[in-house]
Amino acid sequence: MRIHLRLFVAISSLLVACAHEAPPLRSQASAASPQKSAHVNGADLHYVERGSGLPMVFVHGSLGGLETFEGQAEAFSRRYRTITYSRRYHPPNWPPADDAEYAMAVHTADLEALIDALHAKPAIVVGTSYGAYTSLFLAVRHPELVRALILGEPPLLPWLQESEEGKKVLAAFRAGVLDPAAAAFARGDDEGGLRAFIDGVSGKAGAFDALPPALRAQFLPRAPEMRREMLTAFERYMPAISCAEVSGLRMPILLVEGERSPELFRIVIGQLARCAPSAQRATVPNAGHAMHRANARFYDDTVSRFLADHGL
């Protein structure tokens, strides 16, 4: 059960690949905005800083890195000081050791320390997928660090167990996608795990093999961090956040979802909206889980209006 739930978070980048929504993965910054490195909590985290003004920190999801929010960081740098970074264990940072924990507490502590080290508090924090989960966890634990919060479909899987609808959706997804992918990863077949996963998500055998060879090849080096995700105890990987904790947040919150995203995300976003009734909610048309890439103009305009409405 733990492995099945854990694998779900990898959907973020793989859905993008299946739908051809993303450009090729890359970890190089532009010449005008070179990569830098910050030593926090015993790890060197690579980041790229652009522009000036209020700090705006972007937090990527599973299988992501510096490139995940590159378009947004460039666009918003005309008004804000944007910071993109690669979370611990993600390229070009060092890969995880065999006994490393992919724990929410670790990623949240890293984000907290990075914001402090770069003198970026309080920051506008923008997250997607597991990065949105991390951003929400930071806001709950350290609200003084977060000026505003933009959440793109955080995979709060524990919340799916709170409704019959959520349980049914998760069970169907496990049977059709997660079980075959988990079996491959468990036997050490990383490429087979990715193949089973993408084929299952697309509903079409051979979808993985139909991807451009260069794109397939670039996913494989990221397998070590995904393997650590699968092997970390679920309660450490996805610790509980209560509705009461979310209700207590006082910073402006924007909940963003993709029109074509899996049903699981619609359920979670709906639960978040009920727990934070003052939050704004937006649906990005013609987009799935990686809505910031699939329909970047709409996503960027929505975030811009949200920030302007709150005087930011």
C-alpha positions as CSV (number, residue, x, y, z in Angstrom):
1,M,0.0,0.0,0.0
2,R,2.8,2.4,0.9
3,I,4.6,1.9,-2.4
4,H,1.4,2.2,-4.4
5,L,0.5,5.6,-2.8
6,R,4.1,6.8,-3.1
7,L,4.3,6.1,-6.8
8,F,1.3,8.3,-7.5
9,V,3.3,11.5,-7.0
10,A,5.5,10.7,-10.0
11,I,2.4,11.2,-12.2
12,S,3.2,14.9,-12.4
13,S,6.1,14.8,-14.8
14,L,5.1,11.7,-16.5
15,L,1.6,13.0,-17.4
16,V,3.4,16.0,-18.9
17,A,5.5,13.7,-21.1
18,C,2.6,11.6,-22.2
19,A,0.6,14.7,-23.3
20,H,3.7,16.3,-24.9
21,E,3.1,19.3,-22.7
22,A,6.7,19.8,-21.6
23,P,9.9,20.9,-23.3
24,P,12.9,18.5,-22.9
25,L,14.2,18.3,-19.4
26,R,17.2,20.4,-18.7
27,S,19.2,21.7,-15.8
28,Q,21.1,24.6,-17.3
29,A,20.3,28.2,-16.5
30,S,20.5,30.9,-19.1
31,A,23.8,32.8,-19.4
32,A,22.1,35.9,-18.0
33,S,20.9,34.0,-14.9
34,P,23.6,31.5,-13.9
35,Q,23.1,28.7,-11.4
36,K,24.2,29.3,-7.8
37,S,24.4,27.0,-4.9
38,A,23.3,27.4,-1.3
39,H,24.5,25.2,1.5
40,V,21.5,24.4,3.8
41,N,21.0,21.7,6.3
42,G,24.1,19.8,5.1
43,A,23.2,19.8,1.4
44,D,24.1,22.0,-1.5
45,L,20.9,23.1,-3.3
46,H,21.3,24.6,-6.8
47,Y,19.1,27.7,-7.5
48,V,18.7,30.4,-10.1
49,E,17.7,34.0,-9.1
50,R,16.2,36.6,-11.5
51,G,14.9,40.1,-11.3
52,S,14.2,42.2,-8.2
53,G,11.3,43.2,-6.0
54,L,9.2,41.0,-3.7
55,P,10.7,37.5,-3.4
56,M,8.8,34.7,-5.3
57,V,10.0,31.2,-4.7
58,F,9.0,28.3,-7.0
59,V,8.9,24.7,-5.6
60,H,8.9,21.8,-8.2
61,G,7.3,18.4,-7.9
62,S,8.6,14.8,-8.3
63,L,11.0,14.2,-11.1
64,G,11.3,18.0,-11.5
65,G,14.1,20.5,-11.0
66,L,15.4,23.9,-12.0
67,E,13.6,23.7,-15.4
68,T,10.1,23.0,-14.0
69,F,9.1,26.7,-13.5
70,E,11.7,28.2,-15.8
71,G,9.1,30.0,-17.9
72,Q,7.3,31.4,-15.0
73,A,10.5,32.5,-13.3
74,E,11.6,34.4,-16.4
75,A,8.2,36.0,-16.9
76,F,7.6,37.1,-13.3
77,S,11.1,38.4,-13.0
78,R,10.0,41.6,-14.7
79,R,8.2,42.5,-11.5
80,Y,9.5,40.1,-8.8
81,R,12.7,38.6,-7.5
82,T,12.1,35.0,-8.7
83,I,14.0,32.1,-7.2
84,T,13.8,28.6,-8.7
85,Y,15.7,25.7,-7.0
86,S,16.2,22.0,-7.2
87,R,15.0,20.2,-4.1
88,R,17.3,17.8,-2.2
89,Y,18.2,14.7,-4.3
90,H,17.1,16.2,-7.6
91,P,19.6,17.0,-10.3
92,P,21.9,18.8,-10.5
93,N,22.1,18.3,-6.7
94,W,23.8,15.1,-5.4
95,P,21.6,12.0,-5.7
96,P,20.4,10.3,-2.5
97,A,22.3,7.8,-0.5
98,D,20.9,4.3,-0.4
99,D,19.6,4.9,3.2
100,A,18.3,8.5,2.6
101,E,14.8,9.5,3.6
102,Y,12.6,11.4,1.2
103,A,10.7,13.0,4.1
104,M,8.4,16.0,4.0
105,A,10.1,17.3,7.1
106,V,13.4,17.4,5.2
107,H,12.1,19.2,2.2
108,T,10.2,21.7,4.3
109,A,13.3,22.4,6.4
110,D,15.3,22.9,3.3
111,L,12.8,25.4,1.9
112,E,12.7,27.2,5.2
113,A,16.5,27.4,5.3
114,L,16.8,28.5,1.7
115,I,14.3,31.3,2.2
116,D,16.3,32.4,5.2
117,A,19.7,32.1,3.6
118,L,18.7,34.1,0.5
119,H,17.0,36.8,2.7
120,A,13.7,36.2,0.9
121,K,11.2,36.2,3.8
122,P,8.4,36.5,3.7
123,A,8.1,35.0,0.1
124,I,5.4,34.4,-2.4
125,V,5.6,30.6,-2.6
126,V,4.5,28.9,-5.7
127,G,4.4,25.1,-5.7
128,T,3.3,22.3,-8.0
129,S,2.4,18.6,-7.1
130,Y,4.8,17.4,-4.3
131,G,6.2,20.9,-4.3
132,A,2.8,22.3,-3.6
133,Y,2.5,19.8,-0.7
134,T,5.8,21.0,0.6
135,S,4.7,24.7,0.2
136,L,1.5,24.0,2.1
137,F,3.4,22.2,4.9
138,L,5.8,25.2,5.2
139,A,2.8,27.6,5.4
140,V,1.2,25.5,8.2
141,R,4.4,25.2,10.2
142,H,6.0,28.6,9.5
143,P,3.3,31.0,8.3
144,E,5.6,34.0,9.0
145,L,7.8,32.9,6.0
146,V,4.9,32.9,3.5
147,R,3.5,36.2,2.1
148,A,1.1,34.4,-0.3
149,L,0.6,30.8,-1.4
150,I,-0.1,29.4,-4.9
151,L,-0.8,25.7,-4.9
152,G,-1.0,23.6,-8.0
153,E,-2.7,20.3,-7.2
154,P,-0.9,19.1,-4.1
155,P,-1.2,15.3,-3.9
156,L,-2.7,15.1,-0.4
157,L,-3.4,11.4,-0.7
158,P,-4.3,10.9,3.0
159,W,-7.3,13.1,2.3
160,L,-8.7,10.7,-0.3
161,Q,-9.4,8.2,2.4
162,E,-12.0,10.6,3.9
163,S,-14.7,10.1,1.3
164,E,-16.2,7.1,-0.5
165,E,-15.7,8.8,-3.8
166,G,-12.0,9.4,-3.0
167,K,-11.5,5.7,-2.0
168,K,-13.1,4.4,-5.2
169,V,-11.0,6.7,-7.4
170,L,-7.8,5.8,-5.7
171,A,-8.6,2.1,-5.8
172,A,-9.2,2.2,-9.6
173,F,-6.0,4.1,-10.2
174,R,-4.0,1.6,-8.1
175,A,-5.4,-1.3,-10.1
176,G,-4.9,0.2,-13.5
177,V,-1.6,2.1,-13.0
178,L,0.1,1.8,-9.7
179,D,0.2,-2.0,-9.2
180,P,2.0,-2.9,-12.4
181,A,4.4,0.0,-12.0
182,A,5.1,-0.8,-8.3
183,A,5.9,-4.4,-9.2
184,A,8.6,-3.3,-11.7
185,F,10.2,-0.8,-9.4
186,A,10.2,-3.3,-6.5
187,R,12.3,-5.7,-8.6
188,G,14.7,-3.0,-9.5
189,D,13.6,-2.4,-13.1
190,D,13.5,1.4,-13.2
191,E,12.8,1.6,-17.0
192,G,10.1,-1.1,-16.7
193,G,8.5,0.8,-13.9
194,L,8.4,4.0,-16.0
195,R,7.1,2.0,-18.9
196,A,4.3,0.4,-16.9
197,F,3.4,3.7,-15.3
198,I,3.2,5.8,-18.5
199,D,1.4,3.1,-20.4
200,G,-1.1,2.8,-17.5
201,V,-1.7,6.6,-17.3
202,S,-2.2,6.9,-21.0
203,G,-4.4,3.8,-21.2
204,K,-2.4,2.7,-24.2
205,A,0.3,0.0,-24.3
206,G,3.4,1.2,-25.9
207,A,3.0,4.9,-24.9
208,F,6.3,5.0,-23.1
209,D,8.2,3.5,-26.1
210,A,6.6,6.0,-28.4
211,L,8.2,8.9,-26.5
212,P,11.2,10.5,-28.1
213,P,14.3,8.5,-27.1
214,A,16.0,11.6,-25.7
215,L,13.1,12.3,-23.4
216,R,12.9,8.7,-22.2
217,A,16.7,8.8,-21.5
218,Q,16.4,12.0,-19.5
219,F,13.9,10.5,-17.1
220,L,16.1,7.5,-16.1
221,P,18.8,9.5,-14.2
222,R,16.0,10.8,-11.9
223,A,15.1,7.3,-10.9
224,P,17.2,7.4,-7.7
225,E,15.1,10.1,-6.1
226,M,11.9,8.4,-7.1
227,R,13.1,5.2,-5.6
228,R,13.8,7.0,-2.3
229,E,10.2,8.3,-2.4
230,M,8.9,4.8,-2.7
231,L,11.0,3.5,0.2
232,T,10.4,6.2,2.7
233,A,7.7,5.4,5.3
234,F,4.4,6.9,4.1
235,E,3.8,8.8,7.4
236,R,7.2,10.6,6.9
237,Y,6.8,11.0,3.1
238,M,3.2,12.4,3.4
239,P,2.6,13.5,6.9
240,A,-0.9,14.5,7.8
241,I,-2.1,18.1,7.5
242,S,-5.5,18.7,9.1
243,C,-8.4,20.7,7.8
244,A,-8.2,22.9,11.0
245,E,-4.5,23.7,10.2
246,V,-5.4,24.8,6.7
247,S,-8.3,26.8,8.0
248,G,-6.0,28.7,10.3
249,L,-3.8,30.1,7.5
250,R,-4.2,33.8,7.0
251,M,-2.1,34.6,4.0
252,P,-3.7,34.9,0.5
253,I,-4.1,31.5,-1.1
254,L,-4.7,30.5,-4.7
255,L,-5.7,26.9,-5.5
256,V,-5.0,26.1,-9.2
257,E,-6.2,22.9,-11.0
258,G,-6.0,21.6,-14.6
259,E,-9.2,21.1,-16.5
260,R,-8.0,17.7,-17.7
261,S,-6.3,16.6,-14.5
262,P,-7.0,13.2,-12.9
263,E,-10.1,13.0,-10.7
264,L,-8.0,12.6,-7.6
265,F,-6.7,16.2,-7.8
266,R,-10.3,17.6,-8.3
267,I,-11.3,15.9,-5.0
268,V,-8.2,17.2,-3.1
269,I,-8.6,20.7,-4.4
270,G,-12.3,20.6,-3.4
271,Q,-11.4,19.5,0.1
272,L,-8.8,22.3,0.3
273,A,-11.3,24.9,-0.8
274,R,-13.8,23.8,1.9
275,C,-11.1,24.0,4.5
276,A,-9.8,27.4,3.3
277,P,-13.1,29.2,2.3
278,S,-11.3,32.5,1.7
279,A,-8.9,30.9,-0.8
280,Q,-9.4,31.7,-4.5
281,R,-9.8,28.8,-6.9
282,A,-8.9,28.7,-10.6
283,T,-9.2,26.1,-13.3
284,V,-6.7,26.2,-16.2
285,P,-8.4,25.2,-19.4
286,N,-6.9,22.7,-21.9
287,A,-4.4,21.5,-19.3
288,G,-3.6,18.6,-17.1
289,H,-1.5,18.3,-13.9
290,A,1.3,20.5,-15.3
291,M,-1.0,23.3,-16.1
292,H,1.8,25.9,-15.7
293,R,3.3,24.4,-18.9
294,A,0.3,23.2,-20.8
295,N,-1.4,26.6,-20.7
296,A,1.3,28.9,-19.4
297,R,-0.3,32.2,-20.6
298,F,-3.6,31.5,-18.7
299,Y,-1.7,30.2,-15.6
300,D,0.6,33.3,-15.5
301,D,-2.3,35.7,-16.1
302,T,-4.3,34.0,-13.3
303,V,-1.4,34.2,-10.8
304,S,-0.7,37.8,-11.8
305,R,-4.3,38.9,-11.2
306,F,-4.4,37.1,-7.9
307,L,-1.2,38.9,-6.7
308,A,-2.5,42.2,-8.0
309,D,-5.8,41.7,-6.2
310,H,-3.9,41.4,-2.9
311,G,-1.6,44.3,-3.6
312,L,1.5,42.2,-4.2
